Amino acid sequence: MREGASDPGLYDYHPYNARPRIVWPGGKTVAVWVAPNLEYYEIDPPVHPKRKPWGRVHPDVVGYAHRDHSNRVSHWRMTEVMSRHGFPGSVSLSVALCQHHPEVVADAVARGWEFFSHGIYNTRYCYDMTEEQERAIIEDSIATVRAATGQTIRGWLAPALTHTPRTLDLLAEYGFDYTCDLYHDDQVQEVKVAKGRLASIPYSLEVNDHYGFFVYNMSGREYAETLIRQFERLASEGEKSGTVMCIPLHAYLIGQPHRIGPFEEALRHIASDGRAWIARAGEIVDAWRAQQ
Amino acid sequence: MSTLAPSYLEYPHRREGYDHDLYAWSNMHARPPVTWPQGSVAVWLCVSLEWFPILPGGPFTAPGHMVTAYPDYRHYTARDYGNRVGAWRFLDAFEKAGVKASFATNAAIAERYPELVAAVIAGGHEIIAHSTDMNGTIDSTLAAEAEAALVAEAIERIERASGVRPTGWLSIARQQSFSTPGILKEQGLTYCCDWVNDELPYRFANGLINLPLNHELSDRQIITVQQKSAASWAESMRDAFDWLAREAATSGGARMLPIHLTPYIMGLPYRIAALEELLAELTRRPEAWFARGDEIVGAWKAQT
């Protein structure tokens, strides 16, 4: 990005009504990917000068325990529902989860899911990192995921969505193929980086379950209906040029007992519609890249 | 631009298991299945009986506390409405449905409103200790000795006023310090309800039991925070019950549905029917075992 400029220079403007036609495999009109955040939040992390990790004095019992629900209960509830309807996950991973709860990571590996990095912990923020520090967390991410899963990560979602002006350039330099950090589009787009290339895959932050339940205050059923409306629209518009719908999730939210049933109905709807190319993030980026 | 200390990239607790030693990790779905005396889903009604001093205090301000400049008649009285009216509607609803509940009770409630607490006990309901009053909050800024004294005082005042010594503890806003599990154990309590990380009881390293009182399913979260209607709250409770009953049937392991109620929220005239209808519906379900917190803990303890 252009550091200090009012336009950060992340991408070029491409009007939605004048795009080259993107075609998805099998003539599907919308690529649908599910992005579960498999996270670890520390109970007593160091405090970053620009962001407090917890709302209350440590231990923030509800904040910590709510997120711990993922790794004790709701991860398996969420994954079973996804597998039942044929949705693989592309995991936004706090890579330290490989150390803390390898059983959770192993479950996602066994289901054939893809991993990308969501930082070391979701309680360590990137603002103000030196280049050396930022390289250290990128290299840690690559090595940790490779050791735990055998996969070489291709994507990035910054921990707690915290960045520096050089993050995207570094990702391209390290050979990453995609970032989930930019929310400017419903199609894959090229990111302007200093060297090499990097794609922005839509992460659909507005239908992230956290937004659904804690920004827009939806019930489980309202959130499921929102996903269906999002899908219907993108599937219809994708006839002109293939669109992307992401379903970004946190097991501790979507896997609560009052929400998981309606969510399963939304997945059932999308899977049975016939217009969805249900895929992993890397496959979507590859199919787009091949058409550039 | 400021820079971060090198220690910001050090991770002293990056290891297998948790970054603390309070309790061990386990996957609920992989544990040996537990069963209940009847049914497969324990429905735990837990009511908070709260007295908010008009002068707020404590390490942090409790949710629901005073809002305006002193004297905040509006919030003082609107909260006390729950103790004067709403809680009595709950007691009638529970009697009509034939169910027993837990009442997480401030010591000040037991002292100030003995008629209410006597009716709770006479109805066969459980008293859970819920600190002294709504200024009796706990976090790690409170010295361990002061916290131990607060817990001891709350239990003693409840016992003196009600004749009942609670075996369970609910912290205000479920917030604890790093010392709380140790203090609760030392005070002779059997269980607390603060950690929402599970859907069945489990043990802390020191033997104290946690009976998770899901905050996401509380009337405070759904109605006051998320601003949903009572009908939407009831729909979420039904969806939760249906899912848990199915999960129990397919896994063979019993489940639990905690329903956390607040008299000044769900006890309002235009909302109470949603609770009454939900109770009528769930008591007809063969999968439901309506139980007090101590009964659920007792049944679980006998099997684990």
Chai-1 contact restraints between the chains, C-beta under 6 A:
chainA,res_idxA,chainB,res_idxB,connection_type,confidence,min_distance_angstrom,max_distance_angstrom,comment,restraint_id
A,E42,B,D19,contact,1.0,0.0,6.0,A-B,restraint_1
A,I43,B,D19,contact,1.0,0.0,6.0,A-B,restraint_2
A,I43,B,H20,contact,1.0,0.0,6.0,A-B,restraint_3
A,P46,B,Y8,contact,1.0,0.0,6.0,A-B,restraint_4
A,R56,B,Q175,contact,1.0,0.0,6.0,A-B,restraint_5
A,V57,B,D139,contact,1.0,0.0,6.0,A-B,restraint_6
A,V57,B,S140,contact,1.0,0.0,6.0,A-B,restraint_7
A,V57,B,T141,contact,1.0,0.0,6.0,A-B,restraint_8
A,V61,B,R174,contact,1.0,0.0,6.0,A-B,restraint_9
A,V61,B,Q175,contact,1.0,0.0,6.0,A-B,restraint_10
A,V61,B,Q176,contact,1.0,0.0,6.0,A-B,restraint_11
A,V61,B,D194,contact,1.0,0.0,6.0,A-B,restraint_12
A,V62,B,R174,contact,1.0,0.0,6.0,A-B,restraint_13
A,V62,B,H215,contact,1.0,0.0,6.0,A-B,restraint_14
A,A65,B,W195,contact,1.0,0.0,6.0,A-B,restraint_15
A,A65,B,V196,contact,1.0,0.0,6.0,A-B,restraint_16
A,A65,B,N197,contact,1.0,0.0,6.0,A-B,restraint_17
A,H66,B,V196,contact,1.0,0.0,6.0,A-B,restraint_18
A,D68,B,N197,contact,1.0,0.0,6.0,A-B,restraint_19
A,H69,B,N197,contact,1.0,0.0,6.0,A-B,restraint_20
A,R72,B,M28,contact,1.0,0.0,6.0,A-B,restraint_21
A,R72,B,N197,contact,1.0,0.0,6.0,A-B,restraint_22
A,R72,B,D198,contact,1.0,0.0,6.0,A-B,restraint_23
A,V73,B,M28,contact,1.0,0.0,6.0,A-B,restraint_24
A,V73,B,D198,contact,1.0,0.0,6.0,A-B,restraint_25
A,V73,B,E199,contact,1.0,0.0,6.0,A-B,restraint_26
A,W76,B,H29,contact,1.0,0.0,6.0,A-B,restraint_27
A,A96,B,R14,contact,1.0,0.0,6.0,A-B,restraint_28
A,Q99,B,R14,contact,1.0,0.0,6.0,A-B,restraint_29
A,D128,B,S2,contact,1.0,0.0,6.0,A-B,restraint_30
A,D128,B,T3,contact,1.0,0.0,6.0,A-B,restraint_31
A,D128,B,L4,contact,1.0,0.0,6.0,A-B,restraint_32
A,M129,B,L4,contact,1.0,0.0,6.0,A-B,restraint_33
A,T130,B,T3,contact,1.0,0.0,6.0,A-B,restraint_34
A,Q133,B,L9,contact,1.0,0.0,6.0,A-B,restraint_35
A,A136,B,L9,contact,1.0,0.0,6.0,A-B,restraint_36
A,N217,B,Q226,contact,1.0,0.0,6.0,A-B,restraint_37
A,N217,B,Q227,contact,1.0,0.0,6.0,A-B,restraint_38
A,S219,B,K228,contact,1.0,0.0,6.0,A-B,restraint_39
A,S219,B,S232,contact,1.0,0.0,6.0,A-B,restraint_40
A,S219,B,S236,contact,1.0,0.0,6.0,A-B,restraint_41
A,Q256,B,E216,contact,1.0,0.0,6.0,A-B,restraint_42
A,P257,B,A240,contact,1.0,0.0,6.0,A-B,restraint_43
A,P257,B,W243,contact,1.0,0.0,6.0,A-B,restraint_44
A,P257,B,L244,contact,1.0,0.0,6.0,A-B,restraint_45
A,H258,B,S236,contact,1.0,0.0,6.0,A-B,restraint_46
A,H258,B,D239,contact,1.0,0.0,6.0,A-B,restraint_47
A,H258,B,A240,contact,1.0,0.0,6.0,A-B,restraint_48
A,I260,B,W243,contact,1.0,0.0,6.0,A-B,restraint_49
A,G261,B,D239,contact,1.0,0.0,6.0,A-B,restraint_50
A,G261,B,W243,contact,1.0,0.0,6.0,A-B,restraint_51
